[in-house]
Amino acid sequence: MRCQSCGDSGPTKHVVFYQNIGMVIMRSSKTVEGELCKACINQVFWKFTLTTAVLGWWGMISLIVTPLFLINNIGRFLGTISMKPHAIAPPAPHPTADLTEHARARLTPFITEIQHRISAGEAKDVVCGSVARRAGVSALQAELMASELGV
């Protein structure tokens, strides 16, 4: 199954994580829900849980909500401990420094994703590495494609 966060194929699990930030008079909360892979579950769990543990207590409602959110997050995370991380696809057998027509054809379905993720602030090398693994090309070829796209 595909992870709804990163798009990689592999084992996923349905999870719901909450984050709360108390601000004395008001509060801010976020939720992530979906079928996520082990790596994305770990990333969301630690970010949301640590933020909530440190910043979640400041306010009357937050004093009640924060422990519930922390218990939920820890419980959901413990339910994913036995998940195996998905296998990372091996790099292309003979990566090249040129953006060949073959590589261009394999990267074309990912153009929108590349533009969106880089424009949203993700590091270019991280985006290109992720896309390259799924497209079966080298990360350098994905970066060359991103440069051609002007991102």
Sequence and secondary structure as in RCSB ss.txt:
>XXXX:A:sequence
MRCQSCGDSGPTKHVVFYQNIGMVIMRSSKTVEGELCKACINQVFWKFTLTTAVLGWWGMISLIVTPLFLINNIG
RFLGTISMKPHAIAPPAPHPTADLTEHARARLTPFITEIQHRISAGEAKDVVCGSVARRAGVSALQAELMASELG
V
>XXXX:A:secstr
 B TTT  BS  EEEEEEEEEEEBTEEEEEEEEEEE HHHHHHHHHHHHHHHHHHTTSBHHHHHHHHHHHHHHHH
HHHTTTT          SS  SS  HHHHHHHGGGHHHHHHHHHTT  HHHHHHHHHHHHTS HHHHHHHHHHHT
 
